[in-house]
Amino acid sequence: MMFRRILFGLLFCCAGTFISCAQGTQSDKGIFESYLNSVQTVDKLCSDILMDETAKFFLGVPYVGKTLEYEPERLIVNLREMDCMTFVENVLALAEASASGTPSWQTYLEKLQQIRYRDGKIEDYTSRLHYTSDWIYENEKKGLIADITKEIGGVPLAMDVSFVSTHPESYMQLQSHPEYIAVMAKKEKEINSRQYYYIPKEEIDKQEAQIRTGDIVCFVTSIKGLDISHVGIVHKEGDKMTFIHASSGKKRVIINEESLQDYVLGIKKSKGIMVLRPQFVTEQ
């Protein structure tokens, strides 16, 4: 895959260095430039195609979790390894930067920060959008995405998030700053007061015609205290609707072999999906 070829040629630049840093390594900047070259011929007016091509650019990138967990809180840039959420954030930020009138490294950094943090501002650990449902709400408010779940047949979803504040031992920053626990608990109550919708897993195929390549798919979980267990980018091949994602099982970014519905049906604690449509404005 393209990413593997690029990564092979750049890895020596960061050997023995701090893996992720606020402004990215030379390897990250090299990958960014290669990405821009790879989408030069892509129609920037077609956000679905641009999102799909951006996601496919990263096929083969290693899956690595917790790449953002450093103190003090700052914008972490890492295009060499991703988990499911940082994959989606990077795809959206890169596609937006590419479609803008100024597709520069600085534009990408600004887009990424805007997407990852509440109001696009970094104050401390609690500024980051830890719950995907909160990420959806905030980024829809910014006009970056539209939650189309309700309009394509979604049903009400009772939100009851609490995991972060009730499991502080799982988060380094909450152990270092116990005062953040109350802040997170307050934010959880706010999230739970909002109305969300989801498509039950048995109904996904019925809505296939209304779901596009390049949409962001979020997998709703029944795990106590959590909202979303996984995210990816919708990808259609002929009559098959599947998705591209950073897979913890395969340890890399892949195009999923199963259809979207079959994948969800195979996960015992998955309730269904939410569907988000990128709304970035393209400039020529």
C-alpha positions as CSV (number, residue, x, y, z in Angstrom):
1,M,0.0,0.0,0.0
2,M,1.1,3.6,-0.6
3,F,1.4,4.3,3.1
4,R,3.7,1.4,3.7
5,R,6.1,2.5,0.9
6,I,6.2,6.0,2.3
7,L,6.6,4.9,5.9
8,F,9.5,2.6,4.9
9,G,11.4,5.5,3.4
10,L,10.8,7.8,6.4
11,L,11.1,5.6,9.5
12,F,14.8,6.2,9.9
13,C,14.0,9.8,10.5
14,C,12.3,9.1,13.8
15,A,14.2,6.1,15.1
16,G,15.1,6.5,18.7
17,T,13.1,9.8,19.0
18,F,9.9,10.7,21.0
19,I,7.1,9.0,19.0
20,S,4.6,11.8,19.0
21,C,5.1,15.5,19.5
22,A,3.0,18.6,19.3
23,Q,4.1,19.7,15.9
24,G,4.8,16.2,14.4
25,T,8.1,14.7,13.3
26,Q,9.8,15.1,10.0
27,S,8.3,11.7,9.1
28,D,4.8,13.1,9.8
29,K,5.5,16.1,7.6
30,G,6.8,13.9,4.8
31,I,3.7,11.7,5.0
32,F,1.6,14.9,4.8
33,E,3.3,16.1,1.6
34,S,3.0,12.6,0.1
35,Y,-0.7,12.6,1.0
36,L,-1.2,16.0,-0.8
37,N,0.5,14.6,-3.9
38,S,-1.7,11.5,-3.8
39,V,-4.9,13.5,-3.9
40,Q,-3.9,16.1,-6.5
41,T,-6.2,14.6,-9.1
42,V,-9.1,13.9,-6.7
43,D,-12.1,16.2,-7.2
44,K,-12.1,18.3,-4.1
45,L,-15.7,19.2,-4.7
46,C,-16.7,15.6,-4.0
47,S,-16.3,15.3,-0.2
48,D,-17.3,11.6,-0.3
49,I,-14.6,10.7,-2.8
50,L,-12.0,12.8,-1.0
51,M,-12.8,11.2,2.4
52,D,-12.6,7.7,0.8
53,E,-9.3,8.4,-1.0
54,T,-7.8,10.0,2.2
55,A,-8.9,6.9,4.2
56,K,-7.4,4.5,1.7
57,F,-4.1,6.4,1.7
58,F,-3.5,5.1,5.2
59,L,-4.2,1.4,4.5
60,G,-1.6,-0.6,6.3
61,V,-0.7,2.0,8.9
62,P,-0.1,0.3,12.3
63,Y,-2.8,0.3,14.9
64,V,-1.5,1.8,18.2
65,G,-3.7,3.0,21.0
66,K,-3.2,5.8,23.5
67,T,-1.0,7.9,21.3
68,L,-2.5,11.1,22.7
69,E,-1.8,10.4,26.4
70,Y,0.9,12.8,27.3
71,E,1.1,15.6,29.8
72,P,0.8,18.5,29.7
73,E,-2.1,18.4,27.2
74,R,-1.1,19.5,23.7
75,L,-1.9,18.8,20.1
76,I,-0.4,15.4,19.3
77,V,0.4,14.8,15.6
78,N,1.1,11.2,14.6
79,L,0.4,10.1,11.0
80,R,2.5,6.9,11.4
81,E,0.3,5.0,13.9
82,M,-3.3,5.4,14.9
83,D,-6.3,4.0,16.8
84,C,-9.8,4.1,15.4
85,M,-10.6,7.6,16.6
86,T,-7.3,9.3,15.7
87,F,-7.6,7.6,12.2
88,V,-11.0,9.3,11.7
89,E,-9.8,12.6,13.1
90,N,-6.8,12.6,10.8
91,V,-8.8,11.6,7.7
92,L,-11.3,14.4,8.3
93,A,-8.6,17.0,9.1
94,L,-6.5,16.1,6.1
95,A,-9.5,16.0,3.7
96,E,-10.6,19.5,5.0
97,A,-7.0,20.8,4.6
98,S,-6.8,19.4,1.1
99,A,-10.1,20.9,0.1
100,S,-9.2,24.3,1.5
101,G,-7.7,27.1,-0.5
102,T,-4.4,26.8,1.5
103,P,-3.6,23.0,1.9
104,S,-0.6,23.6,4.1
105,W,0.9,21.8,7.2
106,Q,-0.3,24.6,9.4
107,T,-3.8,24.4,7.9
108,Y,-3.9,20.7,8.8
109,L,-2.7,21.4,12.3
110,E,-5.5,24.0,12.8
111,K,-8.1,21.6,11.4
112,L,-7.0,18.8,13.7
113,Q,-7.1,20.9,16.8
114,Q,-10.5,22.3,15.8
115,I,-11.8,18.7,15.4
116,R,-10.3,17.2,18.6
117,Y,-11.0,19.8,21.2
118,R,-14.0,21.6,22.6
119,D,-14.4,24.9,20.8
120,G,-11.0,24.1,19.2
121,K,-9.2,25.3,22.3
122,I,-6.6,23.4,24.3
123,E,-6.8,24.2,28.0
124,D,-6.3,20.9,29.8
125,Y,-7.2,17.2,29.6
126,T,-10.9,18.0,29.9
127,S,-10.8,20.1,26.8
128,R,-10.4,17.0,24.6
129,L,-13.5,15.4,23.4
130,H,-13.3,12.0,25.1
131,Y,-16.8,10.7,24.4
132,T,-17.6,10.2,20.7
133,S,-21.2,11.4,21.3
134,D,-19.7,14.7,22.6
135,W,-17.3,14.8,19.7
136,I,-20.3,14.5,17.3
137,Y,-22.2,17.3,19.1
138,E,-19.3,19.7,19.2
139,N,-18.2,19.1,15.6
140,E,-21.8,19.4,14.3
141,K,-22.0,22.7,16.2
142,K,-18.8,23.8,14.4
143,G,-20.4,22.9,11.1
144,L,-17.8,20.2,10.3
145,I,-20.2,17.3,10.2
146,A,-23.9,16.6,10.2
147,D,-25.4,13.8,12.2
148,I,-27.8,12.4,9.6
149,T,-28.8,9.3,11.7
150,K,-32.3,10.6,12.5
151,E,-33.2,11.6,9.0
152,I,-32.2,8.2,7.5
153,G,-34.4,6.2,9.9
154,G,-32.7,6.4,13.3
155,V,-34.6,5.8,16.5
156,P,-34.0,7.6,19.9
157,L,-30.9,6.6,21.8
158,A,-30.9,7.0,25.6
159,M,-27.4,8.2,26.5
160,D,-25.9,7.3,29.8
161,V,-22.2,7.9,29.8
162,S,-20.2,7.7,33.0
163,F,-17.1,5.6,32.3
164,V,-14.4,8.2,32.5
165,S,-15.4,9.7,35.8
166,T,-16.2,6.3,37.4
167,H,-12.9,4.7,36.3
168,P,-10.3,7.4,37.0
169,E,-7.7,4.6,37.6
170,S,-7.8,3.9,33.8
171,Y,-6.7,7.5,32.9
172,M,-3.2,8.8,33.8
173,Q,-4.4,12.4,33.7
174,L,-7.2,11.7,36.2
175,Q,-4.7,10.1,38.5
176,S,-2.4,13.1,38.2
177,H,-5.2,15.6,38.5
178,P,-8.1,14.2,40.6
179,E,-9.8,17.6,40.3
180,Y,-10.6,16.7,36.7
181,I,-12.9,13.9,37.8
182,A,-15.7,16.3,38.8
183,V,-15.3,18.3,35.6
184,M,-15.7,15.1,33.6
185,A,-18.7,14.0,35.7
186,K,-20.4,17.4,35.0
187,K,-19.7,17.0,31.3
188,E,-21.2,13.5,31.3
189,K,-24.4,14.8,32.8
190,E,-24.5,17.4,30.0
191,I,-24.0,14.7,27.3
192,N,-26.7,12.5,28.8
193,S,-29.2,15.4,28.6
194,R,-28.9,15.6,24.8
195,Q,-31.0,13.7,22.3
196,Y,-29.2,11.2,20.1
197,Y,-30.4,8.6,17.5
198,Y,-29.1,5.4,16.2
199,I,-29.9,2.8,13.5
200,P,-30.5,-0.6,15.1
201,K,-28.1,-3.2,13.8
202,E,-30.8,-5.3,12.2
203,E,-31.9,-2.2,10.2
204,I,-28.6,-1.1,8.7
205,D,-29.0,-2.7,5.2
206,K,-32.5,-1.1,4.9
207,Q,-30.8,2.3,5.0
208,E,-27.9,1.5,2.7
209,A,-29.1,3.7,-0.1
210,Q,-29.0,6.7,2.1
211,I,-25.5,6.1,3.5
212,R,-22.6,7.3,1.3
213,T,-19.0,6.4,0.8
214,G,-17.0,8.8,3.0
215,D,-19.6,9.0,5.7
216,I,-18.3,8.5,9.3
217,V,-19.8,5.4,11.0
218,C,-19.9,5.1,14.8
219,F,-20.7,1.8,16.5
220,V,-23.1,2.2,19.4
221,T,-22.3,0.0,22.4
222,S,-24.3,-1.5,25.3
223,I,-21.2,-1.5,27.5
224,K,-22.2,0.3,30.8
225,G,-21.1,3.9,30.9
226,L,-19.9,4.1,27.3
227,D,-21.5,5.4,24.1
228,I,-19.4,4.4,21.1
229,S,-17.0,1.5,20.9
230,H,-15.5,2.0,17.4
231,V,-15.5,4.3,14.4
232,G,-14.6,4.2,10.8
233,I,-15.2,5.6,7.3
234,V,-17.9,4.1,5.1
235,H,-16.6,2.4,1.9
236,K,-18.7,1.0,-0.9
237,E,-17.5,-1.6,-3.4
238,G,-20.1,-2.5,-6.0
239,D,-23.1,-3.7,-4.1
240,K,-21.2,-4.1,-0.9
241,M,-21.2,-1.5,1.9
242,T,-18.4,-1.9,4.3
243,F,-15.9,0.5,6.0
244,I,-12.3,1.5,6.4
245,H,-11.0,1.5,10.0
246,A,-8.0,1.2,12.3
247,S,-8.5,-2.4,13.4
248,S,-7.2,-3.5,16.9
249,G,-7.7,-7.1,15.8
250,K,-5.7,-6.8,12.5
251,K,-3.3,-4.3,14.1
252,R,-3.5,-2.0,11.1
253,V,-5.8,0.2,9.0
254,I,-7.9,-2.1,6.7
255,I,-10.9,-2.2,4.4
256,N,-13.2,-4.5,6.4
257,E,-13.9,-7.8,4.6
258,E,-17.4,-8.2,6.1
259,S,-20.3,-5.9,5.2
260,L,-21.2,-3.2,7.6
261,Q,-24.3,-5.0,8.9
262,D,-22.6,-8.3,9.2
263,Y,-19.8,-6.7,11.2
264,V,-22.2,-5.1,13.6
265,L,-24.3,-8.3,13.9
266,G,-21.2,-10.1,14.9
267,I,-20.5,-7.9,17.9
268,K,-22.6,-9.0,20.9
269,K,-22.5,-5.7,22.7
270,S,-23.1,-3.5,19.6
271,K,-26.6,-1.9,19.4
272,G,-26.3,-0.3,16.0
273,I,-24.7,2.7,14.3
274,M,-24.7,6.4,14.0
275,V,-23.9,8.0,10.7
276,L,-22.2,11.4,10.2
277,R,-21.6,13.3,7.0
278,P,-18.6,15.6,6.5
279,Q,-19.7,19.2,5.8
280,F,-16.5,21.0,5.0
281,V,-16.6,23.7,2.4
282,T,-14.3,23.2,-0.6
283,E,-12.4,26.0,-2.1
284,Q,-11.0,26.1,-5.6
